[in-house]
Amino acid sequence: MQRGKVTGSVWATRRVEVLEGVRLALVRRRGPDGRLADREEVAVEVVEAGVGDEVLLADGREASLAMPEGKNFAPVDLAVVGVLDEQSWEED
């Protein structure tokens, strides 16, 4: 998993059937240094995260496993799987 931030929402009026009813979000991943990546990516959003939320992201095959029951074989490669309430770390 990786950390990231929800930066917006995406609406798709036409999509494959398995993605019907699934929310889409724009996210930016955080690097090891905590800085946000320059590019935005589209992720399925299954945990009610909102714009500005710090989140956990799953990618690859694991992202599709986060989909609701019966939709685990969706063409998904990035998913918001958690909302971070608090973060802390020590500087080297």
Backbone as XML, in Angstrom:
<?xml version="1.0"?>
<chain id="A" units="angstrom">
  <residue number="1" name="MET">
    <atom name="N" x="0.842" y="-1.184" z="0.000"/>
    <atom name="CA" x="0.000" y="0.000" z="0.000"/>
    <atom name="C" x="0.880" y="1.237" z="0.000"/>
  </residue>
  <residue number="2" name="GLN">
    <atom name="N" x="0.297" y="2.318" z="-0.439"/>
    <atom name="CA" x="0.976" y="3.604" z="-0.465"/>
    <atom name="C" x="0.052" y="4.662" z="0.121"/>
  </residue>
  <residue number="3" name="ARG">
    <atom name="N" x="0.672" y="5.763" z="0.539"/>
    <atom name="CA" x="-0.120" y="6.904" z="0.987"/>
    <atom name="C" x="-0.430" y="7.788" z="-0.207"/>
  </residue>
  <residue number="4" name="GLY">
    <atom name="N" x="-1.515" y="8.542" z="-0.092"/>
    <atom name="CA" x="-1.881" y="9.469" z="-1.144"/>
    <atom name="C" x="-2.876" y="10.486" z="-0.628"/>
  </residue>
  <residue number="5" name="LYS">
    <atom name="N" x="-3.372" y="11.297" z="-1.549"/>
    <atom name="CA" x="-4.343" y="12.330" z="-1.201"/>
    <atom name="C" x="-5.393" y="12.398" z="-2.300"/>
  </residue>
  <residue number="6" name="VAL">
    <atom name="N" x="-6.657" y="12.494" z="-1.892"/>
    <atom name="CA" x="-7.747" y="12.655" z="-2.856"/>
    <atom name="C" x="-7.771" y="14.122" z="-3.272"/>
  </residue>
  <residue number="7" name="THR">
    <atom name="N" x="-7.692" y="14.361" z="-4.589"/>
    <atom name="CA" x="-7.641" y="15.733" z="-5.093"/>
    <atom name="C" x="-8.882" y="16.126" z="-5.883"/>
  </residue>
  <residue number="8" name="GLY">
    <atom name="N" x="-9.754" y="15.171" z="-6.168"/>
    <atom name="CA" x="-10.954" y="15.496" z="-6.924"/>
    <atom name="C" x="-11.801" y="14.266" z="-7.177"/>
  </residue>
  <residue number="9" name="SER">
    <atom name="N" x="-12.879" y="14.472" z="-7.914"/>
    <atom name="CA" x="-13.792" y="13.387" z="-8.278"/>
    <atom name="C" x="-13.841" y="13.257" z="-9.785"/>
  </residue>
  <residue number="10" name="VAL">
    <atom name="N" x="-14.231" y="12.087" z="-10.248"/>
    <atom name="CA" x="-14.374" y="11.819" z="-11.678"/>
    <atom name="C" x="-15.765" y="11.240" z="-11.900"/>
  </residue>
  <residue number="11" name="TRP">
    <atom name="N" x="-16.441" y="11.710" z="-12.932"/>
    <atom name="CA" x="-17.740" y="11.159" z="-13.308"/>
    <atom name="C" x="-17.607" y="10.572" z="-14.698"/>
  </residue>
  <residue number="12" name="ALA">
    <atom name="N" x="-18.049" y="9.350" z="-14.858"/>
    <atom name="CA" x="-18.055" y="8.687" z="-16.160"/>
    <atom name="C" x="-19.482" y="8.214" z="-16.423"/>
  </residue>
  <residue number="13" name="THR">
    <atom name="N" x="-20.135" y="8.833" z="-17.397"/>
    <atom name="CA" x="-21.521" y="8.459" z="-17.669"/>
    <atom name="C" x="-21.611" y="7.138" z="-18.413"/>
  </residue>
  <residue number="14" name="ARG">
    <atom name="N" x="-20.548" y="6.752" z="-19.082"/>
    <atom name="CA" x="-20.497" y="5.455" z="-19.755"/>
    <atom name="C" x="-19.310" y="4.688" z="-19.194"/>
  </residue>
  <residue number="15" name="ARG">
    <atom name="N" x="-19.581" y="3.478" z="-18.732"/>
    <atom name="CA" x="-18.531" y="2.632" z="-18.181"/>
    <atom name="C" x="-18.964" y="1.179" z="-18.262"/>
  </residue>
  <residue number="16" name="VAL">
    <atom name="N" x="-18.013" y="0.277" z="-18.104"/>
    <atom name="CA" x="-18.365" y="-1.139" z="-18.146"/>
    <atom name="C" x="-19.311" y="-1.450" z="-16.994"/>
  </residue>
  <residue number="17" name="GLU">
    <atom name="N" x="-20.149" y="-2.435" z="-17.186"/>
    <atom name="CA" x="-21.208" y="-2.745" z="-16.226"/>
    <atom name="C" x="-20.680" y="-3.001" z="-14.819"/>
  </residue>
  <residue number="18" name="VAL">
    <atom name="N" x="-19.556" y="-3.679" z="-14.707"/>
    <atom name="CA" x="-19.022" y="-4.031" z="-13.389"/>
    <atom name="C" x="-18.628" y="-2.791" z="-12.575"/>
  </residue>
  <residue number="19" name="LEU">
    <atom name="N" x="-18.437" y="-1.649" z="-13.232"/>
    <atom name="CA" x="-18.090" y="-0.411" z="-12.522"/>
    <atom name="C" x="-19.304" y="0.466" z="-12.217"/>
  </residue>
  <residue number="20" name="GLU">
    <atom name="N" x="-20.498" y="0.011" z="-12.598"/>
    <atom name="CA" x="-21.710" y="0.773" z="-12.280"/>
    <atom name="C" x="-21.849" y="0.904" z="-10.767"/>
  </residue>
  <residue number="21" name="GLY">
    <atom name="N" x="-22.134" y="2.109" z="-10.298"/>
    <atom name="CA" x="-22.334" y="2.351" z="-8.873"/>
    <atom name="C" x="-21.060" y="2.505" z="-8.065"/>
  </residue>
  <residue number="22" name="VAL">
    <atom name="N" x="-19.906" y="2.434" z="-8.717"/>
    <atom name="CA" x="-18.624" y="2.576" z="-8.018"/>
    <atom name="C" x="-18.122" y="4.002" z="-8.212"/>
  </residue>
  <residue number="23" name="ARG">
    <atom name="N" x="-17.762" y="4.656" z="-7.103"/>
    <atom name="CA" x="-17.260" y="6.031" z="-7.177"/>
    <atom name="C" x="-15.823" y="6.042" z="-7.685"/>
  </residue>
  <residue number="24" name="LEU">
    <atom name="N" x="-15.476" y="7.095" z="-8.423"/>
    <atom name="CA" x="-14.119" y="7.285" z="-8.931"/>
    <atom name="C" x="-13.551" y="8.569" z="-8.348"/>
  </residue>
  <residue number="25" name="ALA">
    <atom name="N" x="-12.274" y="8.545" z="-8.007"/>
    <atom name="CA" x="-11.627" y="9.715" z="-7.410"/>
    <atom name="C" x="-10.319" y="10.012" z="-8.120"/>
  </residue>
  <residue number="26" name="LEU">
    <atom name="N" x="-9.960" y="11.281" z="-8.151"/>
    <atom name="CA" x="-8.618" y="11.678" z="-8.580"/>
    <atom name="C" x="-7.723" y="11.660" z="-7.354"/>
  </residue>
  <residue number="27" name="VAL">
    <atom name="N" x="-6.568" y="11.023" z="-7.468"/>
    <atom name="CA" x="-5.640" y="10.938" z="-6.346"/>
    <atom name="C" x="-4.227" y="11.248" z="-6.813"/>
  </residue>
  <residue number="28" name="ARG">
    <atom name="N" x="-3.423" y="11.673" z="-5.857"/>
    <atom name="CA" x="-1.984" y="11.838" z="-6.085"/>
    <atom name="C" x="-1.269" y="11.020" z="-5.023"/>
  </residue>
  <residue number="29" name="ARG">
    <atom name="N" x="-0.331" y="10.185" z="-5.446"/>
    <atom name="CA" x="0.431" y="9.364" z="-4.509"/>
    <atom name="C" x="1.460" y="10.219" z="-3.783"/>
  </residue>
  <residue number="30" name="ARG">
    <atom name="N" x="1.842" y="9.780" z="-2.589"/>
    <atom name="CA" x="2.920" y="10.414" z="-1.836"/>
    <atom name="C" x="4.169" y="9.561" z="-1.973"/>
  </residue>
  <residue number="31" name="GLY">
    <atom name="N" x="5.296" y="10.214" z="-2.176"/>
    <atom name="CA" x="6.570" y="9.511" z="-2.249"/>
    <atom name="C" x="7.104" y="9.214" z="-0.860"/>
  </residue>
  <residue number="32" name="PRO">
    <atom name="N" x="8.245" y="8.524" z="-0.778"/>
    <atom name="CA" x="8.852" y="8.200" z="0.520"/>
    <atom name="C" x="9.163" y="9.441" z="1.356"/>
  </residue>
  <residue number="33" name="ASP">
    <atom name="N" x="9.369" y="10.573" z="0.679"/>
    <atom name="CA" x="9.665" y="11.822" z="1.380"/>
    <atom name="C" x="8.397" y="12.553" z="1.825"/>
  </residue>
  <residue number="34" name="GLY">
    <atom name="N" x="7.222" y="11.988" z="1.509"/>
    <atom name="CA" x="5.958" y="12.604" z="1.909"/>
    <atom name="C" x="5.405" y="13.608" z="0.921"/>
  </residue>
  <residue number="35" name="ARG">
    <atom name="N" x="6.168" y="13.903" z="-0.126"/>
    <atom name="CA" x="5.706" y="14.885" z="-1.115"/>
    <atom name="C" x="4.745" y="14.240" z="-2.104"/>
  </residue>
  <residue number="36" name="LEU">
    <atom name="N" x="3.774" y="15.020" z="-2.558"/>
    <atom name="CA" x="2.800" y="14.524" z="-3.527"/>
    <atom name="C" x="3.420" y="14.423" z="-4.912"/>
  </residue>
  <residue number="37" name="ALA">
    <atom name="N" x="3.060" y="13.379" z="-5.633"/>
    <atom name="CA" x="3.506" y="13.209" z="-7.015"/>
    <atom name="C" x="2.909" y="14.315" z="-7.875"/>
  </residue>
  <residue number="38" name="ASP">
    <atom name="N" x="3.547" y="14.592" z="-8.994"/>
    <atom name="CA" x="3.064" y="15.632" z="-9.896"/>
    <atom name="C" x="1.800" y="15.220" z="-10.645"/>
  </residue>
  <residue number="39" name="ARG">
    <atom name="N" x="1.666" y="13.943" z="-10.941"/>
    <atom name="CA" x="0.524" y="13.522" z="-11.765"/>
    <atom name="C" x="-0.622" y="12.967" z="-10.931"/>
  </residue>
  <residue number="40" name="GLU">
    <atom name="N" x="-1.823" y="13.208" z="-11.446"/>
    <atom name="CA" x="-3.026" y="12.667" z="-10.821"/>
    <atom name="C" x="-3.392" y="11.358" z="-11.513"/>
  </residue>
  <residue number="41" name="GLU">
    <atom name="N" x="-4.012" y="10.471" z="-10.747"/>
    <atom name="CA" x="-4.466" y="9.191" z="-11.275"/>
    <atom name="C" x="-5.912" y="8.983" z="-10.855"/>
  </residue>
  <residue number="42" name="VAL">
    <atom name="N" x="-6.628" y="8.169" z="-11.613"/>
    <atom name="CA" x="-8.005" y="7.824" z="-11.270"/>
    <atom name="C" x="-7.988" y="6.526" z="-10.474"/>
  </residue>
  <residue number="43" name="ALA">
    <atom name="N" x="-8.711" y="6.516" z="-9.363"/>
    <atom name="CA" x="-8.811" y="5.329" z="-8.514"/>
    <atom name="C" x="-10.272" y="5.061" z="-8.192"/>
  </residue>
  <residue number="44" name="VAL">
    <atom name="N" x="-10.618" y="3.791" z="-8.004"/>
    <atom name="CA" x="-11.945" y="3.500" z="-7.470"/>
    <atom name="C" x="-11.918" y="3.877" z="-5.998"/>
  </residue>
  <residue number="45" name="GLU">
    <atom name="N" x="-13.046" y="4.361" z="-5.507"/>
    <atom name="CA" x="-13.120" y="4.870" z="-4.134"/>
    <atom name="C" x="-14.204" y="4.081" z="-3.415"/>
  </residue>
  <residue number="46" name="VAL">
    <atom name="N" x="-13.797" y="3.208" z="-2.494"/>
    <atom name="CA" x="-14.748" y="2.298" z="-1.846"/>
    <atom name="C" x="-14.884" y="2.538" z="-0.347"/>
  </residue>
  <residue number="47" name="VAL">
    <atom name="N" x="-14.290" y="3.608" z="0.180"/>
    <atom name="CA" x="-14.309" y="3.837" z="1.637"/>
    <atom name="C" x="-14.861" y="5.205" z="2.034"/>
  </residue>
  <residue number="48" name="GLU">
    <atom name="N" x="-15.578" y="5.863" z="1.122"/>
    <atom name="CA" x="-16.200" y="7.164" z="1.423"/>
    <atom name="C" x="-15.180" y="8.261" z="1.725"/>
  </residue>
  <residue number="49" name="ALA">
    <atom name="N" x="-14.046" y="8.248" z="1.052"/>
    <atom name="CA" x="-13.059" y="9.322" z="1.193"/>
    <atom name="C" x="-13.536" y="10.535" z="0.399"/>
  </residue>
  <residue number="50" name="GLY">
    <atom name="N" x="-13.127" y="11.712" z="0.841"/>
    <atom name="CA" x="-13.508" y="12.935" z="0.153"/>
    <atom name="C" x="-12.297" y="13.732" z="-0.276"/>
  </residue>
  <residue number="51" name="VAL">
    <atom name="N" x="-12.541" y="14.769" z="-1.051"/>
    <atom name="CA" x="-11.463" y="15.634" z="-1.521"/>
    <atom name="C" x="-10.714" y="16.198" z="-0.322"/>
  </residue>
  <residue number="52" name="GLY">
    <atom name="N" x="-9.394" y="16.117" z="-0.361"/>
    <atom name="CA" x="-8.549" y="16.609" z="0.712"/>
    <atom name="C" x="-8.154" y="15.542" z="1.713"/>
  </residue>
  <residue number="53" name="ASP">
    <atom name="N" x="-8.818" y="14.385" z="1.690"/>
    <atom name="CA" x="-8.484" y="13.312" z="2.631"/>
    <atom name="C" x="-7.146" y="12.672" z="2.290"/>
  </residue>
  <residue number="54" name="GLU">
    <atom name="N" x="-6.382" y="12.370" z="3.328"/>
    <atom name="CA" x="-5.173" y="11.558" z="3.192"/>
    <atom name="C" x="-5.632" y="10.107" z="3.221"/>
  </residue>
  <residue number="55" name="VAL">
    <atom name="N" x="-5.143" y="9.304" z="2.279"/>
    <atom name="CA" x="-5.683" y="7.957" z="2.116"/>
    <atom name="C" x="-4.587" y="6.913" z="1.927"/>
  </residue>
  <residue number="56" name="LEU">
    <atom name="N" x="-5.005" y="5.655" z="2.040"/>
    <atom name="CA" x="-4.172" y="4.515" z="1.680"/>
    <atom name="C" x="-4.623" y="4.029" z="0.315"/>
  </residue>
  <residue number="57" name="LEU">
    <atom name="N" x="-3.660" y="3.702" z="-0.537"/>
    <atom name="CA" x="-3.947" y="3.243" z="-1.888"/>
    <atom name="C" x="-3.411" y="1.832" z="-2.088"/>
  </residue>
  <residue number="58" name="ALA">
    <atom name="N" x="-4.178" y="1.017" z="-2.780"/>
    <atom name="CA" x="-3.715" y="-0.303" z="-3.212"/>
    <atom name="C" x="-3.664" y="-0.275" z="-4.730"/>
  </residue>
  <residue number="59" name="ASP">
    <atom name="N" x="-2.623" y="-0.878" z="-5.301"/>
    <atom name="CA" x="-2.549" y="-0.898" z="-6.761"/>
    <atom name="C" x="-2.364" y="-2.315" z="-7.276"/>
  </residue>
  <residue number="60" name="GLY">
    <atom name="N" x="-2.427" y="-2.456" z="-8.591"/>
    <atom name="CA" x="-2.298" y="-3.766" z="-9.209"/>
    <atom name="C" x="-3.490" y="-4.658" z="-8.900"/>
  </residue>
  <residue number="61" name="ARG">
    <atom name="N" x="-3.248" y="-5.949" z="-8.873"/>
    <atom name="CA" x="-4.311" y="-6.935" z="-8.622"/>
    <atom name="C" x="-5.027" y="-6.673" z="-7.301"/>
  </residue>
  <residue number="62" name="GLU">
    <atom name="N" x="-4.293" y="-6.229" z="-6.292"/>
    <atom name="CA" x="-4.887" y="-5.982" z="-4.979"/>
    <atom name="C" x="-5.967" y="-4.910" z="-5.041"/>
  </residue>
  <residue number="63" name="ALA">
    <atom name="N" x="-5.851" y="-3.967" z="-5.965"/>
    <atom name="CA" x="-6.866" y="-2.919" z="-6.090"/>
    <atom name="C" x="-8.223" y="-3.516" z="-6.452"/>
  </residue>
  <residue number="64" name="SER">
    <atom name="N" x="-8.240" y="-4.485" z="-7.344"/>
    <atom name="CA" x="-9.527" y="-5.079" z="-7.727"/>
    <atom name="C" x="-10.124" y="-5.901" z="-6.589"/>
  </residue>
  <residue number="65" name="LEU">
    <atom name="N" x="-9.294" y="-6.405" z="-5.687"/>
    <atom name="CA" x="-9.802" y="-7.164" z="-4.542"/>
    <atom name="C" x="-10.556" y="-6.273" z="-3.556"/>
  </residue>
  <residue number="66" name="ALA">
    <atom name="N" x="-10.343" y="-4.963" z="-3.624"/>
    <atom name="CA" x="-11.037" y="-4.021" z="-2.739"/>
    <atom name="C" x="-12.457" y="-3.715" z="-3.214"/>
  </residue>
  <residue number="67" name="MET">
    <atom name="N" x="-12.790" y="-4.162" z="-4.411"/>
    <atom name="CA" x="-14.114" y="-3.890" z="-4.962"/>
    <atom name="C" x="-15.194" y="-4.623" z="-4.171"/>
  </residue>
  <residue number="68" name="PRO">
    <atom name="N" x="-16.428" y="-4.102" z="-4.192"/>
    <atom name="CA" x="-17.535" y="-4.766" z="-3.491"/>
    <atom name="C" x="-17.740" y="-6.202" z="-3.983"/>
  </residue>
  <residue number="69" name="GLU">
    <atom name="N" x="-18.391" y="-6.993" z="-3.159"/>
    <atom name="CA" x="-18.676" y="-8.402" z="-3.477"/>
    <atom name="C" x="-19.263" y="-8.547" z="-4.876"/>
  </residue>
  <residue number="70" name="GLY">
    <atom name="N" x="-18.726" y="-9.480" z="-5.628"/>
    <atom name="CA" x="-19.218" y="-9.740" z="-6.974"/>
    <atom name="C" x="-18.571" y="-8.893" z="-8.045"/>
  </residue>
  <residue number="71" name="LYS">
    <atom name="N" x="-17.719" y="-7.946" z="-7.650"/>
    <atom name="CA" x="-17.065" y="-7.073" z="-8.625"/>
    <atom name="C" x="-15.542" y="-7.205" z="-8.556"/>
  </residue>
  <residue number="72" name="ASN">
    <atom name="N" x="-15.048" y="-8.302" z="-7.979"/>
    <atom name="CA" x="-13.615" y="-8.470" z="-7.750"/>
    <atom name="C" x="-12.795" y="-8.657" z="-9.022"/>
  </residue>
  <residue number="73" name="PHE">
    <atom name="N" x="-13.439" y="-8.894" z="-10.147"/>
    <atom name="CA" x="-12.699" y="-9.062" z="-11.390"/>
    <atom name="C" x="-12.867" y="-7.848" z="-12.294"/>
  </residue>
  <residue number="74" name="ALA">
    <atom name="N" x="-13.089" y="-6.695" z="-11.697"/>
    <atom name="CA" x="-13.247" y="-5.450" z="-12.446"/>
    <atom name="C" x="-11.895" y="-5.004" z="-12.996"/>
  </residue>
  <residue number="75" name="PRO">
    <atom name="N" x="-11.899" y="-4.270" z="-14.111"/>
    <atom name="CA" x="-10.657" y="-3.759" z="-14.688"/>
    <atom name="C" x="-10.154" y="-2.545" z="-13.902"/>
  </residue>
  <residue number="76" name="VAL">
    <atom name="N" x="-9.606" y="-2.816" z="-12.726"/>
    <atom name="CA" x="-9.193" y="-1.771" z="-11.789"/>
    <atom name="C" x="-7.728" y="-1.976" z="-11.447"/>
  </residue>
  <residue number="77" name="ASP">
    <atom name="N" x="-6.946" y="-0.892" z="-11.424"/>
    <atom name="CA" x="-5.549" y="-1.041" z="-11.015"/>
    <atom name="C" x="-5.131" y="-0.074" z="-9.912"/>
  </residue>
  <residue number="78" name="LEU">
    <atom name="N" x="-6.073" y="0.716" z="-9.385"/>
    <atom name="CA" x="-5.778" y="1.600" z="-8.258"/>
    <atom name="C" x="-7.060" y="1.813" z="-7.457"/>
  </residue>
  <residue number="79" name="ALA">
    <atom name="N" x="-6.973" y="1.644" z="-6.131"/>
    <atom name="CA" x="-8.155" y="1.791" z="-5.277"/>
    <atom name="C" x="-7.800" y="2.528" z="-3.998"/>
  </residue>
  <residue number="80" name="VAL">
    <atom name="N" x="-8.703" y="3.392" z="-3.558"/>
    <atom name="CA" x="-8.605" y="4.013" z="-2.237"/>
    <atom name="C" x="-9.175" y="2.994" z="-1.260"/>
  </residue>
  <residue number="81" name="VAL">
    <atom name="N" x="-8.332" y="2.508" z="-0.333"/>
    <atom name="CA" x="-8.764" y="1.433" z="0.568"/>
    <atom name="C" x="-8.794" y="1.846" z="2.034"/>
  </residue>
  <residue number="82" name="GLY">
    <atom name="N" x="-8.418" y="3.080" z="2.343"/>
    <atom name="CA" x="-8.463" y="3.541" z="3.724"/>
    <atom name="C" x="-8.311" y="5.039" z="3.800"/>
  </residue>
  <residue number="83" name="VAL">
    <atom name="N" x="-8.872" y="5.626" z="4.853"/>
    <atom name="CA" x="-8.719" y="7.056" z="5.125"/>
    <atom name="C" x="-7.830" y="7.178" z="6.351"/>
  </residue>
  <residue number="84" name="LEU">
    <atom name="N" x="-6.743" y="7.933" z="6.224"/>
    <atom name="CA" x="-5.802" y="8.103" z="7.330"/>
    <atom name="C" x="-6.306" y="9.178" z="8.281"/>
  </residue>
  <residue number="85" name="ASP">
    <atom name="N" x="-6.430" y="8.821" z="9.547"/>
    <atom name="CA" x="-6.857" y="9.780" z="10.557"/>
    <atom name="C" x="-5.671" y="10.523" z="11.149"/>
  </residue>
  <residue number="86" name="GLU">
    <atom name="N" x="-4.536" y="9.835" z="11.226"/>
    <atom name="CA" x="-3.353" y="10.435" z="11.837"/>
    <atom name="C" x="-2.117" y="9.767" z="11.260"/>
  </residue>
  <residue number="87" name="GLN">
    <atom name="N" x="-1.034" y="10.545" z="11.128"/>
    <atom name="CA" x="0.238" y="10.022" z="10.646"/>
    <atom name="C" x="1.347" y="10.571" z="11.528"/>
  </residue>
  <residue number="88" name="SER">
    <atom name="N" x="2.355" y="9.753" z="11.764"/>
    <atom name="CA" x="3.534" y="10.250" z="12.478"/>
    <atom name="C" x="4.739" y="9.439" z="12.047"/>
  </residue>
  <residue number="89" name="TRP">
    <atom name="N" x="5.891" y="10.060" z="12.058"/>
    <atom name="CA" x="7.139" y="9.386" z="11.725"/>
    <atom name="C" x="8.289" y="10.152" z="12.323"/>
  </residue>
  <residue number="90" name="GLU">
    <atom name="N" x="9.429" y="9.477" z="12.416"/>
    <atom name="CA" x="10.626" y="10.094" z="12.973"/>
    <atom name="C" x="11.582" y="10.450" z="11.853"/>
  </residue>
  <residue number="91" name="GLU">
    <atom name="N" x="12.212" y="11.582" z="11.974"/>
    <atom name="CA" x="13.241" y="11.987" z="11.019"/>
    <atom name="C" x="14.521" y="11.237" z="11.331"/>
  </residue>
  <residue number="92" name="ASP">
    <atom name="N" x="15.292" y="10.907" z="10.292"/>
    <atom name="CA" x="16.582" y="10.237" z="10.504"/>
    <atom name="C" x="17.604" y="11.187" z="11.069"/>
  </residue>
</chain>
